[in-house]
C-alpha cells in the first residue's frame, strides 16, 4: 500500500488506495501469479538446476563438488 501510494499517484495519476484495497490487490496478485515463491515452492526452481548440473558431471567432478559443499557446511557450523 505504501509503495502504491508513494509512487503511482504522481507517476500515473491513479488514486491512492486504502488498507482493504491493498489486501485485495495482494490476494489478486497471489491468485494470478501463483504466490510469492512461484508454482514450485520456495526452492523448487534452484533444486532442478542443481540436479541438472550434477547429472552432467563426471564422478570425479561430483565427488569434488560434494567435498567442497561439506567444507562450506562445516564453516557455517563454526559461526
C-alpha positions as CSV (number, residue, x, y, z in Angstrom):
1,X,0.0,0.0,0.0
2,X,2.8,2.4,0.9
3,X,4.7,1.8,-2.4
4,X,1.5,2.2,-4.4
5,X,0.6,5.5,-2.6
6,X,4.1,6.8,-2.8
7,X,4.8,6.2,-6.5
8,X,1.7,5.6,-8.7
9,X,-0.5,8.7,-7.9
10,X,2.2,11.1,-9.1
11,X,3.6,8.8,-11.9
12,X,0.3,7.6,-13.5
13,X,-2.3,9.8,-11.9
14,X,-4.2,7.0,-10.2
15,X,-5.9,7.3,-6.8
16,X,-4.3,6.4,-3.5
17,X,-5.6,3.1,-2.1
18,X,-6.6,2.0,1.4
19,X,-5.7,-1.0,3.6
20,X,-8.5,-3.2,2.4
21,X,-7.9,-2.4,-1.3
22,X,-4.2,-3.2,-0.8
23,X,-5.2,-6.6,0.7
24,X,-7.5,-7.3,-2.2
25,X,-4.7,-6.4,-4.7
26,X,-2.3,-8.7,-2.9
27,X,-4.8,-11.6,-2.9
28,X,-5.5,-11.0,-6.6
29,X,-1.7,-11.0,-7.4
30,X,-1.3,-14.2,-5.4
31,X,-4.0,-15.9,-7.4
32,X,-2.8,-14.7,-10.8
33,X,0.9,-15.2,-10.3
34,X,0.9,-18.4,-8.2
35,X,2.0,-17.0,-4.9
36,X,5.1,-15.3,-3.6
37,X,7.5,-18.1,-4.4
38,X,6.2,-19.3,-7.7
39,X,4.4,-22.6,-8.5
40,X,7.1,-24.9,-7.3
41,X,7.6,-23.5,-3.8
42,X,10.4,-21.6,-2.3
43,X,13.4,-23.6,-3.5
44,X,11.9,-25.8,-6.3
45,X,13.5,-24.0,-9.2
46,X,17.0,-24.0,-7.8
47,X,16.9,-27.6,-7.0
48,X,16.1,-28.5,-10.5
49,X,19.0,-26.6,-11.8
50,X,21.3,-28.2,-9.3
51,X,20.1,-31.7,-10.3
52,X,20.8,-30.9,-13.9
53,X,24.3,-29.7,-13.2
54,X,25.1,-32.8,-11.0
55,X,23.7,-35.1,-13.7
56,X,26.1,-33.6,-16.3
57,X,29.2,-34.0,-14.1
58,X,31.7,-36.9,-14.1
59,X,32.1,-39.0,-11.0
60,X,35.4,-37.1,-10.1
61,X,33.7,-33.7,-10.5
62,X,30.7,-34.8,-8.4
63,X,33.0,-36.0,-5.6
64,X,35.0,-32.8,-5.7
65,X,31.7,-30.8,-5.5
66,X,30.4,-32.8,-2.5
67,X,33.7,-32.3,-0.7
68,X,33.6,-28.6,-1.3
69,X,30.0,-28.5,-0.1
70,X,30.8,-30.3,3.1
71,X,33.6,-27.8,3.8
72,X,31.1,-24.9,3.4
73,X,28.6,-26.6,5.8
74,X,31.4,-27.1,8.4
75,X,32.2,-23.4,8.2
76,X,28.6,-22.4,8.7
77,X,28.5,-24.5,11.9
78,X,31.6,-22.7,13.3
79,X,30.0,-19.3,13.0
